């Protein structure tokens, strides 16, 4: 069953178009992330779903009902922002229970719901503390608890971990994923962090220039990017693209270098393309394209090697610690089965 549907939604601010013809259907209990760089329209889209912004055109449906004119309360959504917005003079318990008290929920029910939420978020021992006595991660959990205690039908997260350090971000994304697995509440999550999106989402909507450029599972987004933009935005280290031309011999020509095409690619000779390969599908050995080592970066179980070759820059992610020196000549073997090829003009991936 479709829980949230965005139909041909656009949003303009004066002469500026923040979102253009956005279409997205989210299933009941699904966790979908809106991913993109700053200014791509992801937060504006979330705000229109929440009812904090009016759509300039198009329809937003929740549970099959058009909600364009409904307030956030009437839409039964709860939002978690990057700013915790906790009341500094209130204890954790009072912060979590505040909206319930405002709604006139009986005290006995409030106590029961707060204790339940606190236990789920491992806040039971902190209920009498003030926000200033908590770490950043604990404060964010309180903000999530304040949304959770309302028992909303939909959760909306707007860059909730942006103010946390790297270790806390990792911990909080795991906690949010576990929470969603337990509760199954339909959720939309906004972030610019592609690793964050990949780790917690059922599906990801990659946004660019106010549009959804691709919607798919993390695996689909990574392995089969629909466009050049998605390919370069997703992945760490990022993929490097090169310009070439389809040759008559079943290879991509870049100067004197030739990169074999995947079997059955079926691309016409002479066609100009952009192409690239994820770093894990590049190996160094006795055969391949000539290259020169520019930079070696060991990162624990993997070593990232930046190579210079005739087509520009190529990245290789090699297992373990690799002893290479800057300026060393090597040969880079590319696994053509995983080659990503894009139309030079449109930027769309060419199927193979």
C-alpha positions in Angstrom: 0.0 0.0 0.0 1.3 3.5 -0.9 1.6 5.6 2.3 2.9 8.9 0.8 2.7 10.0 -2.8 4.1 13.1 -4.4 2.6 13.8 -7.8 4.1 16.3 -10.2 5.0 18.7 -7.3 6.8 21.9 -8.0 7.8 24.8 -5.7 8.8 28.3 -6.7 10.1 31.2 -4.7 9.6 34.2 -6.9 11.7 33.6 -10.0 13.5 30.7 -8.4 12.3 27.1 -8.9 13.4 24.9 -5.9 11.6 21.8 -7.0 10.3 20.8 -10.4 7.8 18.0 -11.2 8.8 15.8 -8.3 7.2 12.4 -8.4 7.7 9.8 -5.6 5.6 7.0 -4.2 6.6 5.6 -0.7 5.2 2.3 0.5 3.7 1.8 4.0 6.6 1.1 6.4 9.3 2.1 3.9 12.4 4.2 4.7 13.2 6.5 1.8 16.0 9.0 1.7 16.1 12.2 -0.3 19.8 12.6 -1.1 21.6 15.4 -2.8 23.9 18.4 -2.6 22.9 21.7 -0.9 20.3 23.5 -2.9 19.0 20.5 -4.8 15.5 20.7 -3.4 15.5 17.9 -0.9 14.5 19.9 2.2 11.9 21.9 0.3 10.4 18.6 -0.8 10.3 17.3 2.8 8.8 20.6 4.0 6.0 20.3 1.5 5.3 16.8 2.6 5.2 18.0 6.2 2.9 20.9 5.4 5.5 23.6 6.4 5.6 24.8 2.8 2.8 24.9 0.3 3.3 23.3 -3.1 3.1 25.7 -6.0 1.6 22.9 -8.1 1.0 19.2 -7.9 -0.6 17.0 -5.2 0.6 15.4 -2.0 -1.3 12.3 -0.9 -1.1 10.5 2.4 -2.9 7.2 2.8 -4.6 7.9 -0.5 -5.9 11.3 0.7 -4.9 14.6 -0.8 -3.4 16.7 2.0 -2.3 19.9 0.3 -4.5 22.1 2.4 -4.0 20.2 5.7 -1.8 21.4 8.6 1.2 19.4 9.8 -0.9 18.2 12.8 -3.7 17.1 10.5 -1.2 15.1 8.4 0.0 13.1 11.5 3.7 13.7 10.8 6.5 14.1 13.3 9.7 15.9 12.3 13.2 15.6 13.6 15.5 18.5 12.7 19.3 19.0 12.7 18.7 21.5 15.5 17.5 19.6 18.5 15.3 22.5 19.6 15.0 21.1 23.2 13.7 23.3 26.0 16.8 23.9 28.1 14.9 24.4 31.4 13.0 21.1 31.0 14.2 17.7 32.0 14.4 14.9 29.4 11.1 13.5 30.6 9.3 16.9 30.3 10.8 17.5 26.8 9.6 14.2 25.6 6.1 14.6 27.1 5.6 18.2 26.2 3.4 17.7 23.1 1.3 15.1 24.9 0.6 17.5 27.8 -0.4 20.2 25.3 -2.9 17.8 23.8 -4.4 17.0 27.1 -3.3 13.3 27.3 -4.0 11.8 30.8 -0.9 11.8 33.1 -1.0 8.1 33.5 -0.8 7.5 29.8 1.9 10.1 29.3 4.1 8.4 32.0 3.6 5.0 30.3 4.4 6.3 26.8 7.4 8.3 27.9 8.9 5.3 29.8 8.3 3.1 26.7 10.0 5.6 24.4 12.9 6.2 26.8 13.5 2.5 27.1 13.6 2.1 23.3 16.1 4.9 23.0 18.2 4.0 26.0 17.2 7.2 27.9 15.6 5.6 30.9 18.4 6.6 33.3 18.5 10.2 31.9 14.9 11.3 32.3 15.6 13.7 35.1 18.6 15.4 33.4 18.6 18.7 31.6 19.7 19.0 28.0 22.9 20.7 29.0 23.9 17.6 30.9 23.6 15.4 27.8 26.0 14.7 24.9 25.0 15.7 21.4 24.0 12.1 20.5 21.8 11.9 23.7 20.2 15.2 22.9 19.3 14.0 19.4 17.8 10.8 20.9 15.6 13.0 23.1 14.5 15.0 20.0 13.7 11.6 18.3 11.8 10.5 21.4 9.8 13.7 21.5 8.6 12.8 17.9 8.2 9.1 18.6 6.1 9.6 21.7 3.3 11.1 19.6 3.0 7.8 17.8 2.7 9.5 14.4 1.9 7.7 11.2 4.9 9.3 9.4 8.4 10.3 10.4 10.3 13.0 8.6 14.0 13.6 9.3 15.8 16.7 8.1 19.6 16.3 8.3 19.3 15.1 11.9 22.9 14.2 12.4 24.6 17.2 10.8 25.7 18.7 14.1 27.2 15.5 15.4 30.9 14.4 15.1 31.8 11.5 12.9 31.6 8.8 15.6 28.3 9.9 16.9 26.9 10.1 13.3 27.8 6.4 12.8 26.2 5.5 16.2 23.0 7.5 15.5 22.4 6.2 12.0 22.6 2.6 13.4 20.1 3.6 16.2 17.7 5.1 13.7 17.9 2.0 11.4 17.3 -0.3 14.4 14.4 1.9 15.5 12.8 1.7 12.1 13.2 -2.1 11.9 11.4 -2.4 15.2 8.6 0.1 14.6 8.2 0.1 10.8 7.0 3.7 10.7 6.9 5.2 7.1 9.9 7.5 7.1 11.5 10.1 4.8 15.1 11.1 5.6 17.0 14.0 4.1 20.8 14.1 3.9 23.7 15.2 1.8 25.8 12.4 3.1 25.7 9.5 0.6 27.3 7.0 3.0 24.5 7.8 5.5 21.9 7.3 2.8 23.3 4.0 1.6 23.5 2.6 5.1 20.0 3.2 6.4 17.6 3.4 3.4 15.3 1.0 1.7 15.4 3.3 -1.3 17.2 6.5 -2.2 15.9 9.4 -4.3 19.0 11.2 -5.7 18.0 14.9 -6.3 19.7 17.3 -8.6 18.5 20.7 -9.7 15.1 20.3 -8.0 14.4 17.0 -9.7 14.7 13.3 -8.7 17.5 12.1 -11.0 17.2 8.5 -9.9 15.1 6.4 -7.4 16.3 3.0 -6.4 17.7 0.7 -3.8 21.2 1.5 -2.5 22.6 -1.4 -4.6 20.8 -0.1 -7.8 22.0 3.5 -7.2 25.6 2.4 -6.7 26.0 -0.4 -9.3 23.6 1.0 -12.0 23.6 4.8 -11.8 21.1 6.2 -14.2 23.1 9.3 -15.0 26.6 10.7 -14.9 25.7 12.9 -12.0 24.5 10.0 -9.9 27.6 7.9 -10.7 29.9 10.7 -9.5 27.8 11.7 -6.4 27.6 8.1 -5.1 30.6 6.2 -3.9 33.6 6.8 -1.6 36.2 7.2 -3.0 34.2 8.7 -5.9 34.5 7.4 -9.4 36.5 9.4 -11.9 35.2 9.7 -15.5 37.1 10.0 -18.7 36.1 11.1 -22.2 36.4 8.6 -25.1 34.9 7.3 -28.3 33.5 3.9 -29.2 35.9 2.2 -31.6 35.2 -0.3 -34.4 37.1 -3.0 -32.5 34.7 -3.2 -29.5 36.7 -0.9 -27.2 36.6 2.7 -26.0 39.4 4.7 -27.5 41.2 7.3 -25.4 44.2 8.4 -27.5 46.4 5.3 -27.9 44.7 3.5 -25.0 41.8 1.1 -25.5 39.3 0.0 -22.8 37.4 -3.2 -23.8 33.6 -2.8 -23.8 31.4 -5.1 -21.8 30.1 -8.1 -23.7 26.9 -7.2 -25.6 27.3 -3.4 -25.1 26.1 -2.9 -28.7 27.3 0.7 -29.0 27.8 2.2 -32.4 31.4 3.0 -33.5 32.3 6.7 -33.4 29.9 7.5 -30.6 31.4 10.0 -28.0 31.0 8.8 -24.4 32.0 9.4 -20.9 33.0 6.4 -18.9 34.3 5.2 -15.6 34.9 2.3 -13.3 34.4 2.0 -9.5 37.8 1.8 -7.7 37.2 -1.7 -6.4 37.1 -3.0 -10.0 40.6 -1.7 -10.9 43.6 -4.0 -10.3 47.3 -3.5 -10.7 49.4 -6.2 -12.4 51.3 -7.2 -15.5 48.6 -6.2 -18.0 46.2 -3.3 -18.5 46.5 0.4 -19.4 49.8 2.2 -18.6 49.5 4.5 -15.6 51.6 6.3 -13.1 51.1 6.3 -9.3 50.3 9.8 -8.1 49.0 9.2 -4.5 48.8 6.3 -2.1 46.4 6.4 0.8 46.2 3.4 3.2 42.9 3.3 5.1 43.1 0.2 7.2 42.0 -2.9 5.3 42.1 -1.0 2.0 44.6 1.2 0.1 43.3 3.8 -2.2 45.7 4.5 -5.1 45.3 7.6 -7.4 46.7 6.9 -10.9 47.4 9.2 -13.8 46.8 7.8 -17.2 46.1 9.0 -20.8 42.4 9.6 -20.0 43.1 11.6 -16.8 42.7 10.2 -13.3 41.9 6.7 -12.2 41.3 5.4 -8.7 42.0 1.9 -7.5 41.0 0.4 -4.1 43.3 -2.5 -3.3 43.1 -4.9 -0.4 45.5 -4.6 2.5 48.6 -2.3 2.7 50.2 -1.8 -0.7 53.8 -0.7 -1.1 53.8 1.8 -4.0 55.7 5.0 -4.5 54.6 8.2 -6.2 55.8 8.3 -9.8 56.0 4.6 -10.1 54.9 3.2 -13.5 52.2 0.5 -13.3 49.6 -1.2 -15.4 45.9 -0.9 -14.4 43.6 -3.7 -15.4 39.9 -2.7 -15.6 37.1 -5.2 -15.1 35.0 -4.2 -18.1 31.9 -6.1 -16.8 31.5 -3.2 -14.4 32.3 -0.4 -16.8 29.8 2.5 -16.5 29.3 4.3 -19.9 27.3 7.5 -20.3 26.1 9.5 -23.3 28.3 12.5 -23.7 25.5 14.9 -24.4 22.6 13.7 -22.2 24.6 12.2 -19.4 22.4 9.2 -19.3 23.9 5.7 -18.7 24.0 3.6 -21.8 22.5 0.2 -21.0 24.6 -3.0 -21.1 
